[in-house]
Amino acid sequence: MSVAATGLALLLVAGCTGGDGGDKDGDEVRLRVDKTAALADEPVRIEVTGLEAGQEVTITSKAMDRDMSWTGRATFAADKAGTVDLARAQPRSGTYQKADGMGLFWSMKPDAGAADESWFSPPSPEAQPDYEVRLAVNVGGKQIANQTLTRTWMREGVTHRSLTTAKDKVDGSLYLPPAGSARRAPVLSFGGSEGGPGDKSTPALLASRGHPVLALCYFGCGVRPTTLERIELEYFVTAARLLKREGGAGSQRLAVIGTSRGSEAAQLLAHYYPDLFQDVVAYAPSHRTYPGFPKNVPAWTKDGKPVDHAPIPLQRVRGTVLAIAGGADGLWRSAPSAEEIAKQKGASGSPHRALIYPQAGHSVSAPPYTTLGRKFRHPLTGDTYDMGGTPAADAHARSDSWPKVLSLLQN
């Protein structure tokens, strides 16, 4: 019988007696998890049972990214029933402080130190479609149970193709859902002022959920400009048309996801090309255009002319602009911009939307349940920036907003 059929599954049982482990009426201490394998954006339920009331237990998590080992840790006291349910239990100590069923995942820190400046960086999904998290239960300094969970970025059957300007007229990565699966809205995705290939985990996850996705590099790759300057909006249109053609999207209008400076381009595309683009997800956004970076030149052009440095009108947008921001953003004032975006209405007369998380920083755009650093060293300037917010607030922002993003893209 499958894990899905049996509900909360027993993963490993270990006897536990005497002063080290305790023996609750002969029960064995058990580590229970409802899913041993799941997409990386799916939460899991974790429980330890068979303890004595008030007994102390430490649970650790370990994972490996492309070159570094990470560890999360939390110590709990069992409830009156001798159970520790991570969704309800508040840690006495550890890498996170409040009850959170996925705290052991997003709070992991690198074993080598430098936690404030390190980001969990797995290999690209096409090279390694999943990663493992090893859970261990310790009582009285003795490990009594453990289990390895598989967290998947790219589901079996999802295909990937690298795109080049020479061959495809755009540079990026194309992720297509498994053959025969129901097609959902195609998504054009790109990052901000850091340039380069951008995030690939989100596109892979979206493709695993039925969305054809093109992760676009618009500067800092191939023959593209090396900095954010004079980026032609027509380049994004070329990418969108390729995505529709390759993704079998038919008459569906695309959604576009833009992060930070990329949020400007995402909104401009929905404004200037409403027949092609529908919904917009704008992470850590600006509500207006700014000069290029790091040079003080136009950032965006249309028909060969610079786009004015001004607020971006959204009245022609045929879908919804969903702005997601942290109130403690350390890079720029994304929360007030999100509020300005939500004040506007689209072509249907419906208002756009904002999700603002007061204690979160700039790092609200990654999928949930992974670790993000507090500092960012910009690849173009070498300057180090404080992203703002707290790890717990960022984790909450990402886990709360992600289902709302999926809902927008699926409707």
C-alpha positions as CSV (number, residue, x, y, z in Angstrom):
1,M,0.0,0.0,0.0
2,S,1.4,3.4,-0.9
3,V,2.3,6.2,1.5
4,A,-0.5,8.3,-0.1
5,A,-3.0,5.6,0.7
6,T,-1.8,5.0,4.3
7,G,-1.7,8.6,5.3
8,L,1.0,9.3,8.0
9,A,3.6,6.6,7.3
10,L,5.9,5.0,9.8
11,L,9.4,5.5,8.4
12,L,11.7,4.0,11.0
13,V,11.1,2.4,14.3
14,A,13.8,2.2,17.0
15,G,13.5,0.7,20.5
16,C,14.2,3.3,23.3
17,T,14.5,2.3,26.9
18,G,16.0,3.5,30.2
19,G,17.4,6.9,31.1
20,D,18.6,7.6,27.6
21,G,15.4,7.1,25.7
22,G,12.6,6.4,28.1
23,D,10.0,3.8,27.7
24,K,6.4,5.0,27.5
25,D,4.4,1.9,28.5
26,G,6.6,-0.2,26.3
27,D,6.0,1.9,23.2
28,E,8.8,2.5,20.8
29,V,10.0,5.9,19.7
30,R,8.9,6.4,16.1
31,L,9.7,9.0,13.4
32,R,6.7,9.5,11.2
33,V,6.5,11.5,8.0
34,D,3.6,11.6,5.6
35,K,5.7,11.8,2.3
36,T,9.1,10.4,1.8
37,A,9.3,11.9,-1.7
38,A,7.6,15.1,-2.9
39,L,8.1,18.2,-5.0
40,A,10.5,20.6,-3.3
41,D,7.7,23.1,-2.8
42,E,5.4,20.7,-1.0
43,P,5.3,20.6,2.8
44,V,5.6,17.4,4.8
45,R,4.3,16.4,8.2
46,I,6.8,15.2,10.7
47,E,6.1,13.7,14.1
48,V,8.0,11.8,16.8
49,T,5.8,9.5,19.0
50,G,6.4,7.1,21.8
51,L,8.2,9.5,24.1
52,E,7.5,10.2,27.7
53,A,5.5,13.4,28.5
54,G,8.0,16.3,28.7
55,Q,10.9,14.2,27.5
56,E,13.5,16.2,25.5
57,V,14.2,15.2,21.9
58,T,16.4,16.8,19.2
59,I,15.6,16.5,15.5
60,T,18.2,17.4,12.9
61,S,18.1,17.9,9.2
62,K,21.0,17.6,6.7
63,A,21.3,18.4,3.0
64,M,24.0,18.9,0.5
65,D,23.9,21.6,-2.3
66,R,26.4,21.7,-5.1
67,D,29.5,22.0,-2.8
68,M,28.5,22.4,0.8
69,S,26.7,20.5,3.6
70,W,23.8,22.2,5.5
71,T,22.2,21.4,8.9
72,G,19.1,22.4,10.7
73,R,18.4,21.5,14.3
74,A,15.6,21.9,16.9
75,T,15.1,20.6,20.4
76,F,11.6,20.0,21.8
77,A,9.8,18.7,24.8
78,A,7.2,16.0,24.2
79,D,3.6,16.9,24.9
80,K,1.4,15.0,27.4
81,A,0.8,12.2,24.9
82,G,4.6,11.8,24.4
83,T,4.5,13.3,20.9
84,V,6.4,16.0,19.1
85,D,4.4,17.3,16.1
86,L,6.6,19.8,14.3
87,A,3.6,21.8,13.0
88,R,2.6,22.6,16.6
89,A,5.7,22.2,18.8
90,Q,7.8,25.3,19.6
91,P,11.5,24.5,19.8
92,R,13.3,25.1,23.1
93,S,16.4,25.9,21.0
94,G,17.7,25.4,17.5
95,T,18.0,27.0,14.1
96,Y,14.5,28.4,14.2
97,Q,12.4,29.6,17.2
98,K,8.6,29.2,16.5
99,A,6.4,26.2,15.7
100,D,6.8,25.5,12.0
101,G,6.3,22.2,10.3
102,M,9.0,23.0,7.7
103,G,11.4,24.9,10.0
104,L,14.1,22.2,9.8
105,F,14.2,22.8,6.0
106,W,14.4,26.5,5.5
107,S,16.5,27.2,8.6
108,M,19.4,25.0,7.7
109,K,22.8,26.6,7.9
110,P,26.1,25.7,6.2
111,D,28.3,23.5,8.3
112,A,31.3,25.5,7.1
113,G,29.9,28.7,8.7
114,A,29.3,32.1,7.0
115,A,25.6,31.5,7.4
116,D,24.7,35.1,6.8
117,E,26.2,35.2,3.3
118,S,25.4,31.6,2.1
119,W,22.6,30.5,-0.1
120,F,21.4,26.9,-0.6
121,S,22.6,26.4,-4.2
122,P,21.7,23.0,-5.6
123,P,22.9,22.0,-9.1
124,S,20.6,22.9,-12.0
125,P,17.5,20.8,-12.1
126,E,18.4,19.3,-15.4
127,A,21.7,18.1,-14.0
128,Q,20.2,16.9,-10.6
129,P,16.4,16.8,-10.5
130,D,16.1,16.3,-6.8
131,Y,18.1,16.6,-3.5
132,E,17.9,14.7,-0.3
133,V,17.2,15.8,3.3
134,R,18.2,13.4,6.0
135,L,16.2,13.6,9.2
136,A,17.6,12.2,12.5
137,V,16.0,11.9,16.0
138,N,18.3,12.1,19.0
139,V,17.3,11.3,22.6
140,G,19.8,11.6,25.4
141,G,22.6,12.1,23.0
142,K,21.8,8.9,21.1
143,Q,20.4,8.7,17.6
144,I,17.4,6.5,17.7
145,A,15.8,7.0,14.3
146,N,16.5,8.5,10.9
147,Q,15.0,8.9,7.4
148,T,16.0,10.3,4.1
149,L,13.5,12.4,2.2
150,T,13.7,13.2,-1.5
151,R,12.8,16.7,-2.6
152,T,12.2,17.0,-6.3
153,W,12.8,20.1,-8.5
154,M,12.0,18.5,-11.8
155,R,9.5,15.7,-12.0
156,E,10.2,12.6,-14.2
157,G,9.1,13.4,-17.8
158,V,9.8,17.1,-17.7
159,T,12.2,18.0,-20.5
160,H,14.8,20.7,-20.7
161,R,16.4,22.4,-23.7
162,S,19.1,25.1,-23.6
163,L,18.4,28.1,-25.9
164,T,21.0,30.2,-27.6
165,T,20.8,33.6,-29.4
166,A,22.5,32.1,-32.4
167,K,20.1,29.3,-32.9
168,D,16.9,30.4,-31.2
169,K,17.3,34.2,-31.1
170,V,17.0,34.2,-27.3
171,D,19.2,32.9,-24.5
172,G,17.8,30.8,-21.7
173,S,16.4,27.4,-20.6
174,L,13.1,25.9,-21.8
175,Y,11.3,23.5,-19.5
176,L,8.3,21.5,-20.8
177,P,5.8,19.4,-18.8
178,P,5.7,15.6,-19.4
179,A,4.2,14.5,-22.7
180,G,0.5,13.9,-22.5
181,S,0.0,16.0,-19.3
182,A,-2.6,18.8,-19.3
183,R,-1.0,22.1,-20.3
184,R,-1.4,25.1,-18.1
185,A,-0.6,28.6,-18.9
186,P,2.9,29.1,-20.2
187,V,5.3,31.2,-18.1
188,L,8.1,33.5,-19.1
189,S,10.4,34.0,-16.1
190,F,13.5,36.2,-15.5
191,G,15.5,37.8,-12.8
192,G,16.8,41.2,-11.9
193,S,20.0,43.3,-12.0
194,E,22.3,40.4,-11.4
195,G,21.7,39.2,-15.0
196,G,22.8,35.8,-16.2
197,P,20.6,32.6,-16.4
198,G,18.7,33.4,-13.3
199,D,16.7,31.0,-11.1
200,K,16.0,27.6,-12.6
201,S,14.4,25.9,-9.6
202,T,11.1,27.8,-10.0
203,P,10.8,27.1,-13.8
204,A,11.5,23.4,-13.2
205,L,8.8,23.2,-10.4
206,L,6.3,25.0,-12.6
207,A,7.0,22.7,-15.5
208,S,6.4,19.8,-13.0
209,R,3.0,21.2,-12.4
210,G,2.1,21.5,-16.1
211,H,3.4,24.9,-17.1
212,P,5.7,25.3,-20.1
213,V,8.4,27.7,-18.8
214,L,11.1,29.7,-20.4
215,A,13.7,31.0,-18.0
216,L,15.1,33.9,-20.0
217,C,18.5,35.5,-19.8
218,Y,18.2,39.1,-21.1
219,F,21.7,40.3,-20.3
220,G,25.0,38.8,-19.0
221,C,25.0,35.8,-21.3
222,G,26.1,34.9,-24.8
223,V,26.0,37.9,-27.2
224,R,23.5,39.8,-25.0
225,P,24.5,43.1,-23.3
226,T,26.8,42.6,-20.3
227,T,24.9,45.0,-18.1
228,L,21.3,46.1,-17.6
229,E,21.2,48.8,-20.3
230,R,19.0,49.4,-23.3
231,I,17.3,46.0,-23.1
232,E,14.8,45.9,-25.9
233,L,11.3,44.7,-25.0
234,E,11.0,43.1,-28.4
235,Y,13.6,40.5,-27.2
236,F,11.1,39.3,-24.5
237,V,8.3,39.2,-27.2
238,T,10.5,36.9,-29.3
239,A,11.0,34.7,-26.3
240,A,7.3,34.6,-25.5
241,R,6.4,33.6,-29.0
242,L,9.0,30.8,-29.0
243,L,7.6,29.6,-25.7
244,K,4.1,29.4,-27.1
245,R,5.2,27.6,-30.2
246,E,7.5,25.1,-28.4
247,G,5.1,24.7,-25.4
248,G,2.0,23.8,-27.4
249,A,0.2,26.6,-25.6
250,G,-2.2,27.3,-28.5
251,S,-4.3,30.4,-27.9
252,Q,-3.4,30.7,-24.2
253,R,-1.9,34.1,-23.2
254,L,1.2,33.9,-21.2
255,A,2.0,34.8,-17.6
256,V,5.2,36.5,-16.8
257,I,7.3,36.4,-13.6
258,G,9.8,39.1,-13.0
259,T,12.0,39.7,-9.9
260,S,13.4,43.0,-8.6
261,R,14.5,45.0,-11.6
262,G,13.0,42.4,-13.8
263,S,9.6,43.3,-12.4
264,E,9.8,46.5,-14.4
265,A,10.1,44.6,-17.7
266,A,7.3,42.2,-16.6
267,Q,4.8,45.0,-16.1
268,L,5.9,46.8,-19.3
269,L,5.3,43.7,-21.3
270,A,1.7,43.3,-20.0
271,H,1.1,47.0,-20.6
272,Y,2.5,47.2,-24.2
273,Y,1.5,43.7,-25.4
274,P,-1.8,42.8,-23.7
275,D,-2.7,40.4,-26.5
276,L,0.3,38.3,-25.7
277,F,0.8,38.6,-21.9
278,Q,-1.9,38.2,-19.3
279,D,-1.0,37.7,-15.6
280,V,2.1,39.2,-14.0
281,V,3.9,38.1,-10.8
282,A,6.2,40.9,-9.7
283,Y,8.5,39.9,-6.9
284,A,10.2,42.6,-4.8
285,P,8.9,45.1,-7.4
286,S,9.2,48.6,-8.5
287,H,6.0,50.4,-9.7
288,R,8.1,52.6,-12.0
289,T,11.1,52.3,-14.4
290,Y,14.6,53.4,-13.3
291,P,17.8,53.9,-15.2
292,G,20.0,51.0,-16.1
293,F,22.5,49.3,-13.8
294,P,25.3,50.0,-13.0
295,K,25.4,52.7,-15.7
296,N,23.0,55.7,-15.7
297,V,21.6,54.9,-19.1
298,P,18.1,53.8,-20.2
299,A,17.3,50.3,-18.9
300,W,14.6,49.4,-21.4
301,T,13.7,50.3,-25.0
302,K,10.7,49.9,-27.3
303,D,10.9,50.4,-31.0
304,G,14.4,51.5,-30.6
305,K,13.5,54.3,-28.2
306,P,14.1,54.5,-24.4
307,V,11.2,53.8,-22.2
308,D,10.5,56.8,-20.0
309,H,11.6,56.7,-16.4
310,A,8.1,57.0,-15.0
311,P,5.4,55.0,-13.1
312,I,4.2,52.0,-15.2
313,P,0.5,52.2,-16.2
314,L,-1.3,48.9,-15.8
315,Q,-4.8,49.8,-17.0
316,R,-4.4,47.8,-20.3
317,V,-3.3,44.6,-18.5
318,R,-5.9,41.9,-19.3
319,G,-5.1,39.8,-16.3
320,T,-3.8,40.5,-12.8
321,V,-0.6,41.9,-11.6
322,L,0.3,40.2,-8.3
323,A,3.0,42.2,-6.5
324,I,4.8,40.4,-3.6
325,A,7.1,42.4,-1.3
326,G,8.8,42.5,2.0
327,G,8.2,45.5,4.3
328,A,11.8,45.3,5.5
329,D,13.4,45.0,2.0
330,G,17.0,46.1,2.3
331,L,17.6,46.9,-1.4
332,W,14.8,49.2,-2.2
333,R,11.2,50.2,-1.2
334,S,9.4,47.3,-2.8
335,A,6.5,47.3,-0.3
336,P,5.3,50.9,-1.2
337,S,5.7,50.0,-4.9
338,A,3.5,46.9,-4.3
339,E,0.9,49.2,-2.7
340,E,1.0,51.5,-5.7
341,I,0.6,48.6,-8.1
342,A,-2.5,47.3,-6.1
343,K,-4.1,50.8,-6.4
344,Q,-4.4,50.3,-10.2
345,K,-7.1,48.4,-12.1
346,G,-6.7,46.2,-15.1
347,A,-8.6,46.3,-18.4
348,S,-11.5,44.4,-16.9
349,G,-11.9,46.9,-14.1
350,S,-10.6,44.5,-11.4
351,P,-7.9,45.7,-9.1
352,H,-4.4,44.4,-9.2
353,R,-3.1,42.7,-6.0
354,A,-0.4,43.1,-3.4
355,L,1.0,40.6,-0.8
356,I,3.1,42.5,1.6
357,Y,5.0,40.8,4.5
358,P,6.1,43.4,7.0
359,Q,9.1,41.7,8.4
360,A,10.4,40.1,5.2
361,G,13.2,41.4,3.1
362,H,14.1,41.3,-0.6
363,S,14.3,37.5,-0.7
364,V,10.7,36.7,-1.3
365,S,10.9,35.2,-4.7
366,A,12.4,31.7,-4.3
367,P,10.2,28.6,-3.9
368,P,9.4,27.8,-0.3
369,Y,11.3,25.6,2.2
370,T,14.9,26.3,1.1
371,T,17.5,28.5,2.8
372,L,18.3,32.0,1.6
373,G,21.3,34.1,2.7
374,R,21.1,37.5,4.3
375,K,23.7,39.1,2.2
376,F,24.1,39.4,-1.6
377,R,27.4,40.1,-3.4
378,H,26.4,41.7,-6.7
379,P,28.2,40.0,-9.7
380,L,28.4,43.2,-11.7
381,T,29.8,45.6,-9.0
382,G,31.3,43.3,-6.4
383,D,29.3,45.3,-3.7
384,T,27.7,43.4,-0.9
385,Y,24.1,44.3,0.0
386,D,22.0,43.4,3.0
387,M,18.8,41.8,1.7
388,G,16.8,42.9,4.9
389,G,14.2,41.0,6.8
390,T,14.7,37.9,8.9
391,P,15.0,34.2,7.8
392,A,11.7,33.3,9.5
393,A,9.8,36.2,7.9
394,D,11.3,35.5,4.4
395,A,10.3,31.8,4.9
396,H,6.8,32.7,5.8
397,A,6.5,35.1,2.9
398,R,7.6,32.4,0.4
399,S,5.4,29.6,1.8
400,D,2.4,31.9,2.1
401,S,2.7,33.5,-1.3
402,W,3.6,30.4,-3.4
403,P,0.2,28.8,-3.3
404,K,-1.3,32.1,-4.4
405,V,1.1,32.4,-7.3
406,L,0.2,28.9,-8.4
407,S,-3.5,29.7,-8.1
408,L,-3.1,32.8,-10.3
409,L,-1.2,30.9,-12.9
410,Q,-3.7,28.0,-13.0
411,N,-6.8,30.1,-13.4
